[in-house]
Amino acid sequence: MTMKKNERDIASESYYQTVIRRFKRHHLAAASLVILVILGGAALFAPLIAPYHPDEIVGTFGGAPCREFWLGTDPIGRDVFSRLLYAMRVSLLVGIMATLISTVIGVILGLLAGYFGGIADMIIMRFTDMVMSFPYILLVLVAAAIFKPGMWSIILILGFVDWPGIARLVRGNVLSLRETNFVKGSIVAGMPLPHILFSEILPNTVAPILIYATSVLALSMLDEAALSFLALGVQPPTASLGNMLNGAQSLTVLTQQPWLWVPPGLLIVILVMAINFIGDALRDALDPNSVKG
């Protein structure tokens, strides 16, 4: 009796209720979402939570963790915990903004290439192939070396480098969607092109875009950390997780001052893993072929 009742409940639930139910079955993803919300909230409210200004010299040079400084102080006496909160804020901002830029570019180019086909498709896809033919990390490093290092430079570089994958994904979906009856009906009815692209086709492509964007977000945060570690990204005194690791290159810091590199390194791992777990759960939850499973 209980089983039949559960089956009726599942059969009567809406698409979004089904997505939420399927997402909750991924316990790691659900826990990752909670962790991401907590860390994101801590980063957002860093000015209220941080006990000190991130650039203020408040203690001894390279002081060990204590009651006053929970994670110790860095080599010039700044509170590591305060800088960590602001660093997480910067790293998340870089990842989110770079993902938004690359997603917008990829979606627009993918929609145009898939819908119009022909010469437009050939030009856009050949340009996409050209961008993808360059080694990714080499392209990012060259761009970072050419332009003045800084937070917004890294955001723009990553945003304009990460779009080809999304463009190819959207194009593939549009090629199949433009042959469906509801799109053909809109064309016959004389609906304007923006309506067809953004009201008919795009909503049916949101799920794969959202899933792919989570991987771009994680990759952008890793790229920011790598570039800042190499002094090509966010520049001091602005704190980011990458440039906090930059100070841990010496053997003395690595062996005797772990509070300078373990917290930012651990935060990078936690954030990237949480985003990837959420992306995997979204892929399963939004799968139209098994959404009632």
C-alpha positions as CSV (number, residue, x, y, z in Angstrom):
1,M,0.0,0.0,0.0
2,T,2.8,2.4,0.9
3,M,4.7,1.5,-2.2
4,K,1.6,2.3,-4.4
5,K,1.2,5.6,-2.6
6,N,4.8,6.6,-3.2
7,E,4.4,5.6,-6.9
8,R,1.3,7.9,-7.2
9,D,3.1,10.7,-5.5
10,I,6.0,10.4,-7.9
11,A,3.7,10.2,-10.9
12,S,1.9,13.4,-9.8
13,E,4.8,15.5,-8.9
14,S,6.0,18.4,-11.1
15,Y,9.2,18.5,-13.1
16,Y,10.9,20.8,-10.6
17,Q,9.8,18.6,-7.6
18,T,11.2,15.6,-9.4
19,V,14.5,17.4,-10.0
20,I,14.8,18.4,-6.3
21,R,13.9,14.8,-5.2
22,R,16.5,13.3,-7.5
23,F,19.1,15.9,-6.4
24,K,18.6,15.0,-2.7
25,R,19.4,11.4,-3.4
26,H,23.0,12.5,-4.0
27,H,24.0,12.9,-0.4
28,L,27.5,14.2,-1.3
29,A,25.9,16.9,-3.6
30,A,23.4,17.9,-0.9
31,A,26.2,18.2,1.7
32,S,28.3,20.1,-0.9
33,L,25.5,22.6,-1.5
34,V,25.2,23.3,2.2
35,I,29.0,23.7,2.5
36,L,29.0,26.0,-0.6
37,V,26.3,28.2,0.8
38,I,28.1,28.5,4.2
39,L,31.4,29.4,2.6
40,G,29.8,31.7,0.1
41,G,27.9,33.4,2.9
42,A,31.1,33.8,4.9
43,A,32.8,35.3,1.8
44,L,29.9,37.6,1.1
45,F,29.8,38.9,4.7
46,A,33.6,39.0,5.1
47,P,33.5,42.7,6.2
48,L,31.2,41.7,9.1
49,I,32.9,38.4,10.0
50,A,36.6,39.2,9.6
51,P,38.1,40.4,12.9
52,Y,40.6,42.6,11.1
53,H,41.1,44.5,7.9
54,P,42.9,42.1,5.5
55,D,45.7,44.5,4.7
56,E,46.2,45.8,8.3
57,I,49.4,44.8,10.1
58,V,48.0,43.6,13.5
59,G,50.5,41.1,14.9
60,T,54.0,39.7,14.9
61,F,55.6,38.6,11.6
62,G,54.7,35.0,10.8
63,G,53.0,34.4,14.2
64,A,51.6,31.0,15.0
65,P,47.8,30.5,15.5
66,C,46.6,31.6,18.9
67,R,43.5,32.8,20.7
68,E,43.8,36.3,19.1
69,F,44.7,35.1,15.6
70,W,43.0,31.8,14.9
71,L,45.0,31.0,11.9
72,G,48.2,33.0,12.8
73,T,49.7,35.9,11.0
74,D,51.5,36.1,7.6
75,P,55.1,37.2,7.2
76,I,54.3,40.9,7.5
77,G,51.9,40.6,10.4
78,R,48.4,40.5,8.7
79,D,45.7,38.2,10.2
80,V,45.5,35.1,8.0
81,F,41.9,34.3,8.9
82,S,40.7,37.8,7.8
83,R,42.7,37.5,4.6
84,L,41.3,34.1,4.0
85,L,37.7,35.3,4.1
86,Y,38.5,38.1,1.7
87,A,40.5,35.8,-0.5
88,M,37.6,33.4,-0.8
89,R,35.4,36.3,-1.8
90,V,37.8,37.3,-4.6
91,S,38.3,33.8,-5.9
92,L,34.5,33.1,-6.0
93,L,33.9,36.4,-7.7
94,V,36.5,35.6,-10.4
95,G,35.0,32.1,-10.9
96,I,31.4,33.3,-11.1
97,M,32.1,36.4,-13.3
98,A,34.3,34.4,-15.7
99,T,31.7,31.7,-15.9
100,L,28.9,34.2,-16.7
101,I,31.0,35.9,-19.4
102,S,32.0,32.6,-21.1
103,T,28.4,31.3,-20.8
104,V,26.9,34.3,-22.4
105,I,29.4,34.3,-25.3
106,G,29.1,30.5,-25.8
107,V,25.2,30.6,-25.7
108,I,24.9,33.4,-28.2
109,L,27.4,31.9,-30.7
110,G,26.0,28.4,-30.2
111,L,22.4,29.6,-30.8
112,L,23.4,31.5,-34.0
113,A,25.5,28.7,-35.4
114,G,22.9,26.0,-34.7
115,Y,19.9,27.9,-35.9
116,F,21.2,29.6,-39.1
117,G,23.6,26.8,-40.1
118,G,25.3,27.2,-43.5
119,I,28.0,29.9,-43.7
120,A,27.3,31.4,-40.3
121,D,27.7,27.9,-38.7
122,M,30.9,27.3,-40.6
123,I,32.5,30.6,-39.7
124,I,31.5,30.3,-36.0
125,M,32.6,26.7,-35.6
126,R,35.9,27.2,-37.5
127,F,36.7,30.1,-35.1
128,T,35.7,27.9,-32.2
129,D,37.9,25.1,-33.4
130,M,40.8,27.6,-33.8
131,V,40.4,28.7,-30.2
132,M,40.2,25.1,-29.0
133,S,43.3,24.1,-31.0
134,F,45.6,26.2,-28.8
135,P,46.7,24.5,-25.6
136,Y,44.3,25.9,-23.0
137,I,46.8,26.7,-20.2
138,L,49.3,28.1,-22.7
139,L,46.6,30.4,-24.1
140,V,45.7,31.6,-20.6
141,L,49.3,32.1,-19.6
142,V,50.2,34.1,-22.7
143,A,47.1,36.3,-22.3
144,A,47.9,36.9,-18.6
145,A,51.5,37.8,-19.5
146,I,50.3,40.3,-22.2
147,F,47.7,42.1,-20.2
148,K,48.3,43.9,-16.9
149,P,47.8,41.4,-14.1
150,G,44.8,42.0,-11.9
151,M,41.4,40.6,-10.8
152,W,39.4,42.0,-13.7
153,S,42.1,41.1,-16.3
154,I,41.8,37.5,-15.1
155,I,38.0,37.6,-15.2
156,L,38.1,38.8,-18.8
157,I,40.8,36.4,-19.9
158,L,39.1,33.3,-18.4
159,G,35.7,34.5,-19.7
160,F,37.0,34.9,-23.3
161,V,38.8,31.6,-23.2
162,D,36.3,29.2,-21.7
163,W,33.4,29.8,-24.1
164,P,34.1,27.2,-26.9
165,G,32.9,24.2,-25.0
166,I,29.5,25.8,-24.2
167,A,29.2,27.1,-27.8
168,R,29.6,23.6,-29.2
169,L,27.2,22.1,-26.6
170,V,24.5,24.7,-27.4
171,R,24.9,24.3,-31.1
172,G,24.4,20.6,-30.9
173,N,21.2,21.0,-28.9
174,V,19.9,23.8,-31.3
175,L,20.5,21.6,-34.3
176,S,18.0,19.0,-33.0
177,L,15.6,21.5,-31.5
178,R,15.1,23.5,-34.7
179,E,13.6,20.4,-36.3
180,T,10.9,20.1,-33.6
181,N,7.3,20.9,-34.3
182,F,7.0,23.7,-31.8
183,V,10.0,25.6,-33.3
184,K,8.7,25.1,-36.9
185,G,5.3,26.2,-35.8
186,S,6.7,29.4,-34.4
187,I,8.6,30.1,-37.7
188,V,5.4,29.5,-39.7
189,A,3.4,31.8,-37.3
190,G,5.9,34.5,-38.1
191,M,7.3,34.9,-34.6
192,P,10.3,37.2,-34.4
193,L,13.8,35.6,-34.3
194,P,14.7,36.8,-30.7
195,H,11.4,35.1,-29.5
196,I,12.3,31.8,-31.2
197,L,15.8,31.8,-30.0
198,F,15.4,33.0,-26.4
199,S,11.8,31.9,-25.6
200,E,11.4,28.7,-27.5
201,I,14.9,27.1,-28.0
202,L,17.0,28.5,-25.1
203,P,14.7,27.3,-22.3
204,N,15.0,23.7,-23.6
205,T,18.8,24.0,-23.6
206,V,19.2,25.5,-20.0
207,A,19.8,22.1,-18.3
208,P,23.0,21.1,-20.2
209,I,24.2,24.7,-20.1
210,L,23.8,24.8,-16.3
211,I,25.6,21.4,-15.9
212,Y,28.5,22.5,-18.1
213,A,28.7,25.9,-16.3
214,T,29.5,24.2,-13.0
215,S,32.6,22.6,-14.5
216,V,33.6,25.9,-16.0
217,L,33.2,27.6,-12.5
218,A,35.4,25.0,-10.9
219,L,38.0,25.3,-13.7
220,S,38.0,29.1,-13.5
221,M,38.7,29.0,-9.8
222,L,41.5,26.6,-10.3
223,D,42.9,28.8,-13.1
224,E,42.7,31.9,-10.9
225,A,44.6,30.1,-8.1
226,A,47.3,28.9,-10.6
227,L,47.8,32.3,-12.2
228,S,47.8,34.1,-8.9
229,F,50.3,31.6,-7.5
230,L,52.5,32.4,-10.5
231,A,52.1,36.2,-9.8
232,L,50.1,36.6,-13.1
233,G,46.7,36.9,-11.5
234,V,45.3,38.9,-8.6
235,Q,48.0,41.1,-7.3
236,P,48.9,41.8,-3.7
237,P,47.9,43.4,-1.4
238,T,44.5,42.1,-2.6
239,A,44.1,38.6,-1.2
240,S,43.1,35.6,-3.3
241,L,43.4,31.9,-2.5
242,G,46.1,31.7,-5.2
243,N,48.3,34.5,-4.1
244,M,48.1,33.4,-0.5
245,L,49.7,30.1,-1.6
246,N,52.3,32.2,-3.5
247,G,53.9,32.9,-0.1
248,A,54.4,29.2,0.6
249,Q,57.1,28.6,-2.0
250,S,60.0,28.6,0.5
251,L,61.0,25.4,2.3
252,T,60.8,27.2,5.7
253,V,57.2,28.1,5.2
254,L,56.2,24.7,3.9
255,T,57.8,22.9,6.9
256,Q,57.5,25.4,9.8
257,Q,54.5,27.6,9.0
258,P,51.7,25.4,7.6
259,W,49.0,27.9,8.7
260,L,50.1,30.1,5.7
261,W,49.4,27.5,3.0
262,V,47.2,24.7,4.4
263,P,44.0,26.8,4.9
264,P,43.9,28.4,1.4
265,G,44.9,25.1,-0.2
266,L,42.3,23.2,1.7
267,L,39.6,25.8,0.7
268,I,40.5,25.5,-2.9
269,V,40.1,21.7,-2.7
270,I,36.8,22.0,-0.8
271,L,35.2,24.6,-3.1
272,V,36.2,22.8,-6.3
273,M,35.1,19.4,-5.1
274,A,31.8,20.8,-3.8
275,I,31.1,22.4,-7.2
276,N,31.9,19.2,-9.1
277,F,29.7,17.1,-6.8
278,I,26.8,19.6,-7.4
279,G,27.4,19.4,-11.1
280,D,27.3,15.6,-11.2
281,A,24.1,15.6,-9.2
282,L,22.5,18.2,-11.5
283,R,23.4,16.1,-14.5
284,D,21.5,13.2,-13.1
285,A,18.6,15.2,-11.7
286,L,18.0,17.1,-15.0
287,D,18.3,14.1,-17.2
288,P,15.0,14.1,-19.2
289,N,15.4,10.4,-20.0
290,S,15.1,9.3,-16.4
291,V,13.6,12.3,-14.6
292,K,10.8,10.2,-13.2
293,G,13.2,7.6,-11.8
